[in-house]
Amino acid sequence: MKLTVDVIARAALEMLDDSGLDGLSMRLLASRLEVRSAALYWHVKSKNQLLDVMASAIFNDAADGLEAPRAGVSWQEWLAGWARQLRRAMLRYRDGGRIFASSSVSEPALFRATELALRTLQDAGFDVQPAARSLAALVHYAVGFTIEEQNHAYKADTPHGALDTARFPLTAQAYVDDNLFDPNTDECFEYGMQIILAGMQATNAVTPS
């Protein structure tokens, strides 16, 4: 197989299932690809650049097939679908959220996706600045939620036996009912996302489309 930046990025992402981000190294990646480390450094100059190309691969997956809203699709539906695609792309790989958050993506797909989102919001009545800030809030939510979701997935359950239920009855109830760290992460993600979309609607006084 010809060694390319994309081949290197995909191999590194596949390694995450075994070692996670903390166990990823250029040496182990070279071994997986059956090449010398020097061959990797010809394409990827450093560990930081490796993380950047991994994040780019994740984003390219998320943006694959992304188009402007079809007739009859509201801006809320379109943005929600985009946020779900981004989350799914990060969830494909262990620590995908951490990689995306800590890296720099400058792919053409990023600028195209941003332009589509801003155009969608502008067409719905948003000015550019609030549209950009709102989009950033939604993306940060999707990334942050995914990081927390993946952190909990690879951690042992945290014991809450020391919780003083008499002093903190509502907190105790929330833990018992799994409302703070609900294992139904899909439903929790949707709940938070709808709050953001409703806030965008209210803050910018946009008439629903």
N, C-alpha and C positions, 0 to 999 in steps of 0.2 A: 504494500500500500504506500502511495506517495505521501510523504509527510507535508502537511499544510497546517496553517493556523487553525482552520476549522477542525481538522482531524485531531489535533492536539487538544483543542478545547473540549471536544466531545469525549475524548478518552479521559480527560481530567474529570469531567462531570460524572462519568460512569464510575470512576474510582471513589466518589464520595459515598456511595452506598456501603463501602467496606470500611473506610477510615474517617469519613467526615472531613470537614474543612481543615480541622486542626491536624489531621494526619496526612494531608496532601503535601507532597514535596516534589521538586523537579527530578530528584534522583529516582523516586519510586515511579513517577510518570514515565521517565525514560525507559525504565525496566519493563513497564507494562507495554510500551510501544516497541520494545526490543531494538532500541537505538541507544547511541551514546548521548550523554547529557549535552555534549557540545552541539549535537544535531538539533536539540530542542532550542538551545540558546540562539541558534541561527535564525529561528522563526519568532521566538518569544524571549525577550531580553532579560526578563526578571520574573520573580514570583508575582509581583504586583501586576505586571503586564499579563501574566497568565490568568489572573483573576479577572482582569478587564475583558479578555477574549472569552472567558467562560460566561461572564455576565452578558456579553454581546450575543452569545449563542442562545442564552435563555431568552433574551428580549426578541431575537429574531423568530424564535418559536412562538412567542406570545403574539407577535405582530403578523404572523403568517395568515394571509387571507383577510386581513383587516381592510374594510372598505367604508365609505361614507354610509350613513344610515339609509336604508331603503325607505321607499314611500310608506308612510303610516307608522314608522318607528320613531318614538319620541327620543329626545336627547337623553332622558333618564334611562330608558331601556338600552340605548346604545352605549352610554358610559358604563352602565352596570355590566353589560356583556364584555366590554373591554377590560374592566377590572377583574372579572372572573377569569378571562383568558390569561392575564398577567399572573394571577395567583396560581392557576393550574400549571403554568410553565415553570414557576419557581418550585412548586411542590413535586415536580417530576424528579427532583434531585435532593438528596439530603443536604441541608444547609443552603439550599438554593436562595432562600430569602437573605441570608447573611452575605452571600456572594454578591447578589444584586445590589444590596444596600451599601456595601463597602467598596464598590468598584466604579469605574468611569466608563460609561457607554457613549460612544460617538458614532454609532452606526447610522447609515441613511434611514434605516427603518425607524429609528427613534424620532428623527425629525419629521418623517412622513406621518407617523402615528400622532405626534404632537399637533401637527398642522391639521390633521383630520379632526382631532378632538376640539381644538380651538375653533375651527370653522363650524363644527356642529353646534358649539355653544354660541358662537356669534350669530348664526342663523336663528337660534332660539331667543335672541335678544340680549345676550350678555355683551358687555364691553370687553375688550381684550384683557385688561389687567385683572378684573375679577374672574374672568374665565380662566386665565393662567393660574391664579391663586387657588381657585376651586379645583382645577385639574391636579395641581400639586398636592392638595389636601387628600384627594381621593387616591392618588398613587402612593403617597406616604402611608395612608391607612392600609392599603393592600399589602405593601411590603412589610410594614411593621407587624400586621396581623400574622402574616406568613412566618416571620421570624419567631414570634411567640409560639405559634402553632407547632413549628418544627422543633423548637427547644423543648416543649412539653412532651412531644412525641418520643424524644430520645432521653428523657429523664425518668427516673423512678418517681412514683407518686409521692408528693410531699405530704407528710403526716400533719394533721391538724389537731392532734390530741391535746396539745397545750393550749388550745383556744379556750378562753374563759367565756363559756356560753351565756352565763348570767350577765356579764358585763357587755358582751358584744352579741346579743341575740340575733340581730338581723344578719350580721356577718356569718354567724354559725348556720343560720337557715340557708344563706346563699351557698355556703360550702356543701351542706347536706344535699341541697337540690341541684348541685352542679351548675349553678348559674354564673359563678365567677370563672371557673375553668370547665365549661361545658364541653364534654367530649364530642358533641354534635357541632363540629367546627364549621361545617357548611352553613348551618342555620345561624350560627353566631356571626359569621362573616356577612351574611345577607342582612342581618339586623343592623349591624353597624353601618353598612354601606347605605342602607335606606335612610338612616339618620343624616348622613352626609349629603345625600341627594336632596333630602327635604330641606336641609339647611341652605344648600345652594339655591333652591327654589325660593325660600323665604327671604334670604339675604338680598338676592338680586331682583326680587319681585318680577320673576319671569312668568308669563302666562303659560300654563302647561300646554304642550303640543300633542 
